[in-house]
């Protein structure tokens, strides 16, 4: 059991390093992907394959409500920790989901979708 706990912690650390600590991807998120005008009436974002939560958190920090879906549980754990760290966990809902099996409007209607 101790081995599984250590494995889970280390794999979560690897996901976090790969997805949330890369300066190039931080640049893309800040400058390109999240170029939604402030004060826009669009307020709901669906992040398909949200991974470690970088884009979801960036959108939530701009005031958007986000639903982040991913099939990998470890990624969702990392995403939740990142949301907590950035104090936006109340604006993001992360869920384990196979995005290839989503039904239309399963989570409502969105202004933007990140893939």
C-alpha positions as CSV (number, residue, x, y, z in Angstrom):
1,X,0.0,0.0,0.0
2,X,2.9,2.4,0.8
3,X,4.3,1.7,-2.6
4,X,1.0,2.7,-4.3
5,X,0.8,5.9,-2.3
6,X,4.3,6.8,-3.3
7,X,3.6,5.9,-6.9
8,X,0.5,8.1,-7.0
9,X,2.4,11.0,-5.4
10,X,5.3,10.7,-7.8
11,X,3.2,10.3,-10.9
12,X,1.1,13.4,-9.8
13,X,4.4,15.3,-9.5
14,X,5.4,14.3,-13.0
15,X,2.0,15.4,-14.5
16,X,2.4,18.7,-12.7
17,X,5.9,19.3,-14.0
18,X,5.0,18.4,-17.5
19,X,1.7,20.3,-17.7
20,X,1.9,23.2,-15.3
21,X,5.6,24.1,-15.0
22,X,6.6,24.6,-18.6
23,X,7.3,28.3,-19.5
24,X,6.5,27.8,-23.2
25,X,3.0,26.4,-22.4
26,X,2.5,29.2,-19.8
27,X,3.2,31.7,-22.6
28,X,0.8,30.0,-24.9
29,X,-1.9,29.9,-22.3
30,X,-1.5,33.6,-21.3
31,X,-0.9,35.1,-24.7
32,X,-2.7,33.0,-27.2
33,X,-5.3,30.6,-25.9
34,X,-6.8,32.8,-23.2
35,X,-7.1,36.0,-25.3
36,X,-10.8,36.4,-24.4
37,X,-11.7,40.1,-24.0
38,X,-12.2,41.2,-20.3
39,X,-15.8,42.1,-19.5
40,X,-17.0,39.8,-22.3
41,X,-20.5,38.4,-21.9
42,X,-19.2,34.9,-22.5
43,X,-18.8,33.3,-19.1
44,X,-18.8,29.5,-19.5
45,X,-15.9,27.5,-20.8
46,X,-15.6,23.7,-21.3
47,X,-12.0,22.4,-21.2
48,X,-11.9,19.0,-22.9
49,X,-8.9,17.0,-21.9
50,X,-8.0,19.5,-19.2
51,X,-5.0,17.6,-18.0
52,X,-3.3,19.3,-15.1
53,X,-5.7,22.3,-15.2
54,X,-3.4,25.0,-16.6
55,X,-6.0,26.4,-19.1
56,X,-8.9,25.9,-16.8
57,X,-7.2,27.8,-14.0
58,X,-6.2,30.6,-16.4
59,X,-9.8,31.0,-17.5
60,X,-11.1,30.9,-14.0
61,X,-8.6,33.6,-12.9
62,X,-10.2,35.8,-15.7
63,X,-13.6,35.3,-14.1
64,X,-15.0,32.4,-16.2
65,X,-16.8,29.4,-14.9
66,X,-15.1,26.3,-16.2
67,X,-15.8,22.6,-16.5
68,X,-12.7,20.6,-17.0
69,X,-13.0,17.1,-18.2
70,X,-10.2,14.5,-18.4
71,X,-10.0,10.7,-18.4
72,X,-6.9,10.5,-16.3
73,X,-7.6,10.6,-12.5
74,X,-4.0,11.7,-11.6
75,X,-4.3,14.7,-13.9
76,X,-7.5,15.7,-12.2
77,X,-5.9,15.5,-8.8
78,X,-3.1,17.8,-10.1
79,X,-5.7,20.2,-11.6
80,X,-7.6,20.4,-8.4
81,X,-4.5,21.2,-6.4
82,X,-3.6,23.9,-9.0
83,X,-7.1,25.4,-8.7
84,X,-6.8,25.4,-4.9
85,X,-3.3,27.0,-5.0
86,X,-4.7,29.8,-7.3
87,X,-7.8,30.2,-5.2
88,X,-10.2,29.5,-8.1
89,X,-11.5,26.1,-7.0
90,X,-15.0,27.6,-6.6
91,X,-15.1,28.6,-10.3
92,X,-14.0,25.2,-11.7
93,X,-15.6,21.8,-11.7
94,X,-13.3,19.0,-12.7
95,X,-14.7,15.6,-13.6
96,X,-13.4,12.3,-14.9
97,X,-15.0,11.8,-18.3
98,X,-14.3,10.1,-21.6
99,X,-14.8,13.0,-23.9
100,X,-15.4,10.7,-26.9
101,X,-18.6,9.6,-25.2
102,X,-20.1,13.0,-24.3
103,X,-23.7,13.6,-25.2
104,X,-24.8,16.9,-26.7
105,X,-25.4,19.6,-24.0
106,X,-24.5,17.0,-21.3
107,X,-23.0,19.8,-19.2
108,X,-25.0,22.6,-20.7
109,X,-24.1,25.3,-23.2
110,X,-20.7,26.9,-23.4
111,X,-19.3,30.1,-24.8
112,X,-15.9,28.6,-25.5
113,X,-14.5,25.1,-25.7
114,X,-10.8,24.4,-25.2
115,X,-9.5,21.2,-26.7
